[in-house]
């Protein structure tokens, strides 16, 4: 477990415990017998879905930033080539 350092506002990580829920289910072979099944906590399922959304959103933002940066670099090359072309035309005059 991570312990925050003096002066830090937020923890870098946190541990949570989600207990498994127990459910009684009838046996397929004998309908008079019930078996105990443990299931994943519904809260854990919701938390995992929310974390997946957060990570997906961060990934989409990163991809958008990379695309914008790539477009900017391409624009820089095009402008540089155009400036060189105009300078060559001026030299010919």
N, CA, C and O atoms as CSV, one atom per row, in Angstrom:
chain,resi,resn,atom,element,x,y,z
A,1,UNK,N,N,0.839,-1.171,0.000
A,1,UNK,CA,C,0.000,0.000,0.000
A,1,UNK,C,C,0.883,1.232,0.000
A,1,UNK,O,O,1.943,1.248,0.625
A,2,UNK,N,N,0.451,2.247,-0.691
A,2,UNK,CA,C,1.188,3.500,-0.807
A,2,UNK,C,C,0.801,4.442,0.325
A,2,UNK,O,O,-0.376,4.586,0.655
A,3,UNK,N,N,1.789,5.068,0.903
A,3,UNK,CA,C,1.535,6.076,1.920
A,3,UNK,C,C,1.942,7.424,1.355
A,3,UNK,O,O,3.033,7.570,0.804
A,4,UNK,N,N,1.068,8.403,1.490
A,4,UNK,CA,C,1.376,9.699,0.899
A,4,UNK,C,C,2.449,10.396,1.707
A,4,UNK,O,O,2.522,10.276,2.930
A,5,UNK,N,N,3.273,11.124,0.989
A,5,UNK,CA,C,4.371,11.852,1.617
A,5,UNK,C,C,3.846,13.152,2.208
A,5,UNK,O,O,2.779,13.640,1.837
A,6,UNK,N,N,4.608,13.689,3.119
A,6,UNK,CA,C,4.223,14.938,3.772
A,6,UNK,C,C,4.110,16.037,2.718
A,6,UNK,O,O,5.013,16.219,1.901
A,7,UNK,N,N,3.015,16.752,2.742
A,7,UNK,CA,C,2.813,17.851,1.809
A,7,UNK,C,C,2.062,17.462,0.547
A,7,UNK,O,O,1.646,18.342,-0.207
A,8,UNK,N,N,1.872,16.153,0.288
A,8,UNK,CA,C,1.131,15.730,-0.889
A,8,UNK,C,C,-0.353,15.833,-0.625
A,8,UNK,O,O,-0.832,15.511,0.462
A,9,UNK,N,N,-1.074,16.288,-1.634
A,9,UNK,CA,C,-2.503,16.477,-1.475
A,9,UNK,C,C,-3.272,15.178,-1.721
A,9,UNK,O,O,-4.218,14.873,-0.994
A,10,UNK,N,N,-2.879,14.425,-2.726
A,10,UNK,CA,C,-3.603,13.208,-3.095
A,10,UNK,C,C,-2.730,11.971,-2.958
A,10,UNK,O,O,-1.506,12.040,-3.077
A,11,UNK,N,N,-3.371,10.850,-2.709
A,11,UNK,CA,C,-2.672,9.569,-2.722
A,11,UNK,C,C,-2.401,9.176,-4.165
A,11,UNK,O,O,-3.156,9.545,-5.064
A,12,UNK,N,N,-1.331,8.432,-4.387
A,12,UNK,CA,C,-1.058,7.928,-5.733
A,12,UNK,C,C,-1.825,6.648,-5.993
A,12,UNK,O,O,-2.124,6.336,-7.146
A,13,UNK,N,N,-2.145,5.912,-4.965
A,13,UNK,CA,C,-2.943,4.704,-5.146
A,13,UNK,C,C,-3.735,4.442,-3.874
A,13,UNK,O,O,-3.450,4.991,-2.809
A,14,UNK,N,N,-4.712,3.609,-4.018
A,14,UNK,CA,C,-5.594,3.293,-2.902
A,14,UNK,C,C,-6.049,1.855,-3.064
A,14,UNK,O,O,-6.258,1.392,-4.185
A,15,UNK,N,N,-6.203,1.147,-1.961
A,15,UNK,CA,C,-6.696,-0.234,-1.997
A,15,UNK,C,C,-8.144,-0.258,-1.536
A,15,UNK,O,O,-8.533,0.428,-0.590
A,16,UNK,N,N,-8.922,-1.061,-2.229
A,16,UNK,CA,C,-10.318,-1.259,-1.849
A,16,UNK,C,C,-10.585,-2.750,-1.798
A,16,UNK,O,O,-9.980,-3.524,-2.539
A,17,UNK,N,N,-11.482,-3.145,-0.929
A,17,UNK,CA,C,-11.855,-4.557,-0.828
A,17,UNK,C,C,-13.330,-4.693,-1.148
A,17,UNK,O,O,-14.162,-3.954,-0.621
A,18,UNK,N,N,-13.648,-5.639,-2.012
A,18,UNK,CA,C,-15.027,-5.924,-2.380
A,18,UNK,C,C,-15.291,-7.384,-2.054
A,18,UNK,O,O,-14.696,-8.284,-2.648
A,19,UNK,N,N,-16.176,-7.605,-1.118
A,19,UNK,CA,C,-16.461,-8.987,-0.735
A,19,UNK,C,C,-17.360,-9.638,-1.774
A,19,UNK,O,O,-18.167,-8.979,-2.430
A,20,UNK,N,N,-17.201,-10.940,-1.905
A,20,UNK,CA,C,-18.035,-11.691,-2.833
A,20,UNK,C,C,-19.368,-11.975,-2.158
A,20,UNK,O,O,-19.423,-12.250,-0.960
A,21,UNK,N,N,-20.423,-11.908,-2.925
A,21,UNK,CA,C,-21.742,-12.204,-2.366
A,21,UNK,C,C,-22.050,-13.684,-2.563
A,21,UNK,O,O,-21.611,-14.298,-3.536
A,22,UNK,N,N,-22.805,-14.243,-1.634
A,22,UNK,CA,C,-23.178,-15.658,-1.695
A,22,UNK,C,C,-24.640,-15.760,-2.118
A,22,UNK,O,O,-25.478,-14.948,-1.725
A,23,UNK,N,N,-24.923,-16.782,-2.932
A,23,UNK,CA,C,-26.281,-16.968,-3.407
A,23,UNK,C,C,-26.577,-18.450,-3.432
A,23,UNK,O,O,-25.727,-19.252,-3.819
A,24,UNK,N,N,-27.775,-18.815,-3.022
A,24,UNK,CA,C,-28.195,-20.220,-3.056
A,24,UNK,C,C,-28.880,-20.506,-4.383
A,24,UNK,O,O,-29.756,-19.764,-4.828
A,25,UNK,N,N,-28.452,-21.612,-5.006
A,25,UNK,CA,C,-29.005,-21.996,-6.300
A,25,UNK,C,C,-29.399,-23.464,-6.236
A,25,UNK,O,O,-28.683,-24.283,-5.659
A,26,UNK,N,N,-30.533,-23.788,-6.828
A,26,UNK,CA,C,-30.954,-25.191,-6.859
A,26,UNK,C,C,-30.011,-26.012,-7.717
A,26,UNK,O,O,-29.507,-25.546,-8.739
A,27,UNK,N,N,-29.787,-27.220,-7.293
A,27,UNK,CA,C,-28.945,-28.145,-8.036
A,27,UNK,C,C,-29.690,-28.592,-9.293
A,27,UNK,O,O,-30.910,-28.754,-9.280
A,28,UNK,N,N,-28.946,-28.786,-10.368
A,28,UNK,CA,C,-29.567,-29.241,-11.613
A,28,UNK,C,C,-30.015,-30.699,-11.512
A,28,UNK,O,O,-31.057,-31.077,-12.048
A,29,UNK,N,N,-29.226,-31.499,-10.828
A,29,UNK,CA,C,-29.545,-32.921,-10.747
A,29,UNK,C,C,-30.683,-33.208,-9.758
A,29,UNK,O,O,-31.569,-34.011,-10.051
A,30,UNK,N,N,-30.660,-32.561,-8.602
A,30,UNK,CA,C,-31.688,-32.794,-7.590
A,30,UNK,C,C,-32.249,-31.436,-7.150
A,30,UNK,O,O,-31.546,-30.644,-6.523
A,31,UNK,N,N,-33.493,-31.176,-7.476
A,31,UNK,CA,C,-34.082,-29.867,-7.229
A,31,UNK,C,C,-34.338,-29.585,-5.747
A,31,UNK,O,O,-34.697,-28.464,-5.388
A,32,UNK,N,N,-34.159,-30.577,-4.892
A,32,UNK,CA,C,-34.339,-30.371,-3.455
A,32,UNK,C,C,-33.050,-29.916,-2.775
A,32,UNK,O,O,-33.066,-29.535,-1.604
A,33,UNK,N,N,-31.947,-29.953,-3.497
A,33,UNK,CA,C,-30.646,-29.577,-2.930
A,33,UNK,C,C,-30.258,-28.183,-3.440
A,33,UNK,O,O,-30.357,-27.890,-4.632
A,34,UNK,N,N,-29.822,-27.347,-2.520
A,34,UNK,CA,C,-29.357,-26.004,-2.866
A,34,UNK,C,C,-27.847,-25.937,-2.683
A,34,UNK,O,O,-27.301,-26.492,-1.730
A,35,UNK,N,N,-27.181,-25.254,-3.602
A,35,UNK,CA,C,-25.736,-25.059,-3.510
A,35,UNK,C,C,-25.451,-23.575,-3.331
A,35,UNK,O,O,-26.151,-22.715,-3.867
A,36,UNK,N,N,-24.405,-23.305,-2.563
A,36,UNK,CA,C,-23.985,-21.920,-2.354
A,36,UNK,C,C,-22.994,-21.527,-3.445
A,36,UNK,O,O,-21.983,-22.201,-3.644
A,37,UNK,N,N,-23.282,-20.455,-4.138
A,37,UNK,CA,C,-22.383,-19.926,-5.152
A,37,UNK,C,C,-21.903,-18.547,-4.724
A,37,UNK,O,O,-22.672,-17.743,-4.196
A,38,UNK,N,N,-20.638,-18.287,-4.956
A,38,UNK,CA,C,-20.136,-16.938,-4.678
A,38,UNK,C,C,-20.092,-16.173,-6.000
A,38,UNK,O,O,-19.735,-16.718,-7.044
A,39,UNK,N,N,-20.461,-14.905,-5.926
A,39,UNK,CA,C,-20.508,-14.063,-7.119
A,39,UNK,C,C,-19.654,-12.822,-6.914
A,39,UNK,O,O,-19.393,-12.403,-5.787
A,40,UNK,N,N,-19.230,-12.250,-8.023
A,40,UNK,CA,C,-18.488,-10.999,-7.966
A,40,UNK,C,C,-19.426,-9.909,-7.469
A,40,UNK,O,O,-20.597,-9.859,-7.845
A,41,UNK,N,N,-18.905,-9.055,-6.634
A,41,UNK,CA,C,-19.700,-7.963,-6.077
A,41,UNK,C,C,-20.222,-7.070,-7.200
A,41,UNK,O,O,-19.458,-6.687,-8.086
A,42,UNK,N,N,-21.504,-6.735,-7.177
A,42,UNK,CA,C,-22.046,-5.827,-8.196
A,42,UNK,C,C,-21.351,-4.457,-8.173
A,42,UNK,O,O,-21.194,-3.814,-9.211
A,43,UNK,N,N,-20.939,-4.025,-6.981
A,43,UNK,CA,C,-20.229,-2.748,-6.874
A,43,UNK,C,C,-18.883,-2.827,-7.591
A,43,UNK,O,O,-18.475,-1.870,-8.249
A,44,UNK,N,N,-18.186,-3.969,-7.466
A,44,UNK,CA,C,-16.908,-4.142,-8.150
A,44,UNK,C,C,-17.111,-4.085,-9.654
A,44,UNK,O,O,-16.303,-3.490,-10.368
A,45,UNK,N,N,-18.167,-4.690,-10.136
A,45,UNK,CA,C,-18.467,-4.660,-11.570
A,45,UNK,C,C,-18.669,-3.221,-12.035
A,45,UNK,O,O,-18.162,-2.836,-13.089
A,46,UNK,N,N,-19.402,-2.424,-11.263
A,46,UNK,CA,C,-19.630,-1.021,-11.611
A,46,UNK,C,C,-18.327,-0.224,-11.575
A,46,UNK,O,O,-18.071,0.600,-12.453
A,47,UNK,N,N,-17.516,-0.475,-10.562
A,47,UNK,CA,C,-16.240,0.231,-10.432
A,47,UNK,C,C,-15.334,-0.091,-11.613
A,47,UNK,O,O,-14.704,0.807,-12.172
A,48,UNK,N,N,-15.263,-1.354,-11.995
A,48,UNK,CA,C,-14.421,-1.754,-13.126
A,48,UNK,C,C,-14.911,-1.105,-14.422
A,48,UNK,O,O,-14.104,-0.676,-15.246
A,49,UNK,N,N,-16.217,-1.035,-14.601
A,49,UNK,CA,C,-16.768,-0.395,-15.801
A,49,UNK,C,C,-16.399,1.091,-15.826
A,49,UNK,O,O,-16.049,1.630,-16.875
A,50,UNK,N,N,-16.480,1.745,-14.672
A,50,UNK,CA,C,-16.134,3.165,-14.612
A,50,UNK,C,C,-14.649,3.382,-14.875
A,50,UNK,O,O,-14.272,4.321,-15.578
A,51,UNK,N,N,-13.811,2.527,-14.321
A,51,UNK,CA,C,-12.368,2.634,-14.573
A,51,UNK,C,C,-12.054,2.417,-16.052
A,51,UNK,O,O,-11.211,3.110,-16.622
A,52,UNK,N,N,-12.738,1.452,-16.667
A,52,UNK,CA,C,-12.549,1.230,-18.100
A,52,UNK,C,C,-12.916,2.477,-18.895
A,52,UNK,O,O,-12.226,2.827,-19.852
A,53,UNK,N,N,-14.007,3.158,-18.503
A,53,UNK,CA,C,-14.412,4.391,-19.179
A,53,UNK,C,C,-13.359,5.479,-19.022
A,53,UNK,O,O,-13.043,6.187,-19.978
A,54,UNK,N,N,-12.820,5.609,-17.817
A,54,UNK,CA,C,-11.799,6.635,-17.558
A,54,UNK,C,C,-10.559,6.361,-18.390
A,54,UNK,O,O,-10.023,7.272,-19.021
A,55,UNK,N,N,-10.098,5.124,-18.397
A,55,UNK,CA,C,-8.896,4.761,-19.154
A,55,UNK,C,C,-9.136,4.955,-20.642
A,55,UNK,O,O,-8.260,5.445,-21.356
A,56,UNK,N,N,-10.333,4.569,-21.120
A,56,UNK,CA,C,-10.656,4.728,-22.531
A,56,UNK,C,C,-10.673,6.202,-22.910
A,56,UNK,O,O,-10.192,6.573,-23.980
A,57,UNK,N,N,-11.221,7.039,-22.044
A,57,UNK,CA,C,-11.274,8.472,-22.312
A,57,UNK,C,C,-9.858,9.053,-22.372
A,57,UNK,O,O,-9.555,9.865,-23.246
A,58,UNK,N,N,-8.996,8.636,-21.443
A,58,UNK,CA,C,-7.613,9.111,-21.450
A,58,UNK,C,C,-6.899,8.673,-22.713
A,58,UNK,O,O,-6.118,9.437,-23.279
A,59,UNK,N,N,-7.159,7.437,-23.168
A,59,UNK,CA,C,-6.532,6.921,-24.385
A,59,UNK,C,C,-7.002,7.723,-25.601
A,59,UNK,O,O,-6.203,8.041,-26.482
A,60,UNK,N,N,-8.303,8.050,-25.648
A,60,UNK,CA,C,-8.825,8.836,-26.758
A,60,UNK,C,C,-8.205,10.231,-26.771
A,60,UNK,O,O,-7.884,10.757,-27.837
A,61,UNK,N,N,-8.037,10.828,-25.601
A,61,UNK,CA,C,-7.404,12.149,-25.514
A,61,UNK,C,C,-5.964,12.088,-25.990
A,61,UNK,O,O,-5.507,12.985,-26.699
A,62,UNK,N,N,-5.242,11.039,-25.607
A,62,UNK,CA,C,-3.857,10.883,-26.026
A,62,UNK,C,C,-3.767,10.709,-27.539
A,62,UNK,O,O,-2.897,11.298,-28.181
A,63,UNK,N,N,-4.667,9.899,-28.114
A,63,UNK,CA,C,-4.680,9.707,-29.563
A,63,UNK,C,C,-4.997,11.012,-30.279
A,63,UNK,O,O,-4.399,11.309,-31.313
A,64,UNK,N,N,-5.929,11.795,-29.744
A,64,UNK,CA,C,-6.276,13.081,-30.353
A,64,UNK,C,C,-5.086,14.031,-30.296
A,64,UNK,O,O,-4.803,14.732,-31.268
A,65,UNK,N,N,-4.383,14.057,-29.156
A,65,UNK,CA,C,-3.212,14.923,-29.026
A,65,UNK,C,C,-2.135,14.519,-30.026
A,65,UNK,O,O,-1.515,15.376,-30.657
A,66,UNK,N,N,-1.911,13.205,-30.172
A,66,UNK,CA,C,-0.901,12.729,-31.112
A,66,UNK,C,C,-1.263,13.077,-32.549
A,66,UNK,O,O,-0.386,13.436,-33.335
A,67,UNK,N,N,-2.544,12.978,-32.906
A,67,UNK,CA,C,-2.974,13.323,-34.261
A,67,UNK,C,C,-2.784,14.805,-34.514
A,67,UNK,O,O,-2.301,15.192,-35.578
A,68,UNK,N,N,-3.156,15.648,-33.548
A,68,UNK,CA,C,-2.989,17.096,-33.699
A,68,UNK,C,C,-1.514,17.438,-33.849
A,68,UNK,O,O,-1.149,18.266,-34.684
A,69,UNK,N,N,-0.666,16.807,-33.047
A,69,UNK,CA,C,0.773,17.051,-33.138
A,69,UNK,C,C,1.318,16.615,-34.491
A,69,UNK,O,O,2.153,17.305,-35.076
A,70,UNK,N,N,0.852,15.482,-34.988
A,70,UNK,CA,C,1.267,15.003,-36.311
A,70,UNK,C,C,0.834,15.978,-37.398
A,70,UNK,O,O,1.608,16.282,-38.306
A,71,UNK,N,N,-0.402,16.469,-37.309
A,71,UNK,CA,C,-0.894,17.450,-38.287
A,71,UNK,C,C,-0.079,18.738,-38.228
A,71,UNK,O,O,0.214,19.337,-39.263
A,72,UNK,N,N,0.285,19.160,-37.032
A,72,UNK,CA,C,1.082,20.367,-36.862
A,72,UNK,C,C,2.466,20.198,-37.498
A,72,UNK,O,O,2.955,21.097,-38.182
A,73,UNK,N,N,3.084,19.050,-37.270
A,73,UNK,CA,C,4.412,18.793,-37.870
A,73,UNK,C,C,4.324,18.790,-39.401
A,73,UNK,O,O,5.204,19.309,-40.087
A,74,UNK,N,N,3.251,18.199,-39.918
A,74,UNK,CA,C,3.067,18.181,-41.370
A,74,UNK,C,C,2.882,19.603,-41.899
A,74,UNK,O,O,3.453,19.961,-42.929
A,75,UNK,N,N,2.093,20.408,-41.203
A,75,UNK,CA,C,1.874,21.794,-41.601
A,75,UNK,C,C,3.186,22.574,-41.589
A,75,UNK,O,O,3.437,23.390,-42.476
A,76,UNK,N,N,4.022,22.322,-40.579
A,76,UNK,CA,C,5.323,22.992,-40.519
A,76,UNK,C,C,6.160,22.675,-41.749
A,76,UNK,O,O,6.797,23.563,-42.315
A,77,UNK,N,N,6.161,21.409,-42.165
A,77,UNK,CA,C,6.933,21.008,-43.349
A,77,UNK,C,C,6.411,21.692,-44.608
A,77,UNK,O,O,7.184,22.176,-45.435
A,78,UNK,N,N,5.084,21.723,-44.740
A,78,UNK,CA,C,4.477,22.336,-45.929
A,78,UNK,C,C,4.794,23.824,-45.987
A,78,UNK,O,O,5.150,24.342,-47.045
A,79,UNK,N,N,4.666,24.517,-44.856
A,79,UNK,CA,C,4.946,25.944,-44.815
A,79,UNK,C,C,6.418,26.208,-45.103
A,79,UNK,O,O,6.749,27.147,-45.827
A,80,UNK,N,N,7.293,25.398,-44.550
A,80,UNK,CA,C,8.729,25.566,-44.775
A,80,UNK,C,C,9.065,25.396,-46.255
A,80,UNK,O,O,9.839,26.170,-46.818
A,81,UNK,N,N,8.473,24.373,-46.881
A,81,UNK,CA,C,8.716,24.151,-48.315
A,81,UNK,C,C,8.174,25.309,-49.153
A,81,UNK,O,O,8.810,25.721,-50.124
A,82,UNK,N,N,7.022,25.829,-48.789
A,82,UNK,CA,C,6.424,26.948,-49.523
A,82,UNK,C,C,7.280,28.192,-49.380
A,82,UNK,O,O,7.469,28.927,-50.349
A,83,UNK,N,N,7.805,28.440,-48.178
A,83,UNK,CA,C,8.687,29.597,-47.970
A,83,UNK,C,C,9.935,29.464,-48.827
A,83,UNK,O,O,10.363,30.432,-49.456
A,84,UNK,N,N,10.522,28.267,-48.857
A,84,UNK,CA,C,11.717,28.037,-49.683
A,84,UNK,C,C,11.406,28.252,-51.159
A,84,UNK,O,O,12.220,28.816,-51.891
A,85,UNK,N,N,10.233,27.805,-51.597
A,85,UNK,CA,C,9.830,27.978,-52.984
A,85,UNK,C,C,9.679,29.463,-53.328
A,85,UNK,O,O,10.116,29.902,-54.392
A,86,UNK,N,N,9.063,30.232,-52.432
A,86,UNK,CA,C,8.886,31.673,-52.671
A,86,UNK,C,C,10.222,32.394,-52.670
A,86,UNK,O,O,10.442,33.304,-53.470
A,87,UNK,N,N,11.124,31.986,-51.767
A,87,UNK,CA,C,12.472,32.597,-51.743
A,87,UNK,C,C,13.215,32.325,-53.038
A,87,UNK,O,O,13.910,33.206,-53.543
A,88,UNK,N,N,13.081,31.116,-53.589
A,88,UNK,CA,C,13.724,30.789,-54.865
A,88,UNK,C,C,13.174,31.664,-55.993
A,88,UNK,O,O,13.917,32.130,-56.857
A,89,UNK,N,N,11.862,31.876,-55.966
A,89,UNK,CA,C,11.244,32.746,-56.985
A,89,UNK,C,C,11.753,34.179,-56.858
A,89,UNK,O,O,11.981,34.849,-57.866
A,90,UNK,N,N,11.933,34.652,-55.622
A,90,UNK,CA,C,12.456,36.004,-55.409
A,90,UNK,C,C,13.893,36.110,-55.895
A,90,UNK,O,O,14.282,37.134,-56.456
A,91,UNK,N,N,14.686,35.063,-55.687
A,91,UNK,CA,C,16.086,35.078,-56.132
A,91,UNK,C,C,16.174,35.146,-57.646
A,91,UNK,O,O,17.111,35.731,-58.190
A,92,UNK,N,N,15.202,34.549,-58.334
A,92,UNK,CA,C,15.207,34.559,-59.806
A,92,UNK,C,C,14.861,35.928,-60.356
A,92,UNK,O,O,15.219,36.235,-61.493
A,93,UNK,N,N,14.183,36.751,-59.595
A,93,UNK,CA,C,13.792,38.087,-60.077
A,93,UNK,C,C,14.925,39.073,-60.049
A,93,UNK,O,O,14.745,40.232,-60.424
